[in-house]
Amino acid sequence: MTTDYNNTPPATGPATPAVAPPALTKNQIKASALADGLAIKAKWKTLIAEARTVWPKVQVEELATVAGNFHVLAGIVQLRYCLSREESNRQVTEFFGKHYPAV
């Protein structure tokens, strides 16, 4: 009888090496980013009314020009509500997190 001091279970079969997924090419990354951007723009049109309820001082025309761009919206919110950039970023992050959970 042999004593196993490591308390490791015996091997049950040949070990299969972990296979890493293939790396994405630059074109695939660009295509994915473009598709995400188009999806955000398309969904933004449906969120203008919701954004208007959150930030009533921001005009509908301004919200339409945002087209889902985080930084543009944060800048407009900052200007209309005289907030710090950190606070406007926090508010917009919260809004986008609620409506774009995958983004």
C-alpha positions as CSV (number, residue, x, y, z in Angstrom):
1,M,0.0,0.0,0.0
2,T,1.4,3.4,-1.0
3,T,0.8,6.5,1.0
4,D,-0.2,9.7,-1.0
5,Y,1.0,12.7,1.0
6,N,-0.4,15.2,-1.5
7,N,-4.0,14.0,-1.1
8,T,-4.5,14.4,-4.9
9,P,-7.0,12.1,-6.6
10,P,-5.6,9.6,-9.1
11,A,-5.7,10.6,-12.7
12,T,-8.7,9.2,-14.5
13,G,-7.5,9.5,-18.0
14,P,-5.4,11.5,-20.4
15,A,-5.6,15.2,-19.8
16,T,-7.0,17.2,-22.6
17,P,-5.3,20.6,-23.1
18,A,-7.5,23.7,-22.9
19,V,-8.0,25.2,-26.3
20,A,-8.1,28.9,-26.4
21,P,-10.7,30.5,-28.7
22,P,-9.2,32.0,-31.9
23,A,-8.2,35.6,-31.6
24,L,-10.4,38.1,-33.3
25,T,-9.0,40.0,-36.3
26,K,-8.9,43.7,-36.5
27,N,-11.7,43.6,-39.1
28,Q,-13.9,41.5,-36.9
29,I,-13.3,43.9,-34.0
30,K,-14.2,46.9,-36.2
31,A,-17.3,45.1,-37.5
32,S,-18.5,44.3,-34.0
33,A,-17.9,47.9,-32.8
34,L,-19.8,49.2,-35.9
35,A,-22.7,46.8,-35.3
36,D,-22.8,47.8,-31.6
37,G,-22.8,51.5,-32.6
38,L,-25.6,51.0,-35.0
39,A,-27.7,49.1,-32.5
40,I,-27.2,51.9,-29.9
41,K,-28.3,54.6,-32.4
42,A,-31.3,52.6,-33.4
43,K,-32.4,52.0,-29.8
44,W,-31.6,55.6,-28.9
45,K,-34.6,56.8,-31.0
46,T,-36.9,54.8,-28.8
47,L,-35.3,56.2,-25.6
48,I,-35.6,59.9,-26.3
49,A,-38.9,60.2,-24.5
50,E,-37.5,58.3,-21.5
51,A,-34.4,60.6,-21.5
52,R,-36.7,63.6,-21.6
53,T,-38.5,62.4,-18.4
54,V,-35.2,62.1,-16.7
55,W,-33.8,65.4,-17.9
56,P,-36.8,67.7,-18.7
57,K,-34.5,70.7,-19.3
58,V,-32.9,69.0,-22.3
59,Q,-34.9,69.7,-25.5
60,V,-36.1,66.9,-27.7
61,E,-34.1,68.3,-30.6
62,E,-30.9,68.1,-28.5
63,L,-31.7,64.5,-27.5
64,A,-32.2,63.6,-31.1
65,T,-28.7,64.9,-32.0
66,V,-27.2,62.7,-29.2
67,A,-27.8,59.5,-31.3
68,G,-26.8,57.4,-28.3
69,N,-23.4,59.0,-27.8
70,F,-22.5,58.9,-24.1
71,H,-20.2,61.9,-24.1
72,V,-22.5,64.2,-26.0
73,L,-25.4,63.4,-23.7
74,A,-23.2,63.9,-20.6
75,G,-22.1,67.3,-21.9
76,I,-25.6,68.4,-22.6
77,V,-26.8,67.3,-19.1
78,Q,-23.8,69.0,-17.6
79,L,-24.6,72.3,-19.3
80,R,-28.4,72.3,-18.8
81,Y,-28.2,71.3,-15.1
82,C,-25.0,73.1,-14.1
83,L,-23.5,69.9,-12.8
84,S,-19.9,68.8,-12.5
85,R,-18.7,66.5,-15.3
86,E,-18.4,63.6,-12.8
87,E,-22.1,64.0,-11.7
88,S,-23.3,64.2,-15.3
89,N,-21.2,61.2,-16.2
90,R,-22.7,59.3,-13.2
91,Q,-26.3,60.2,-14.2
92,V,-25.7,59.2,-17.9
93,T,-23.9,56.0,-16.8
94,E,-26.9,55.1,-14.7
95,F,-29.3,55.8,-17.5
96,F,-27.3,53.9,-20.1
97,G,-26.8,51.0,-17.6
98,K,-30.5,50.7,-17.2
99,H,-31.3,50.8,-21.0
100,Y,-28.1,49.3,-22.5
101,P,-27.2,46.6,-20.1
102,A,-24.9,44.8,-22.6
103,V,-23.1,48.0,-23.5
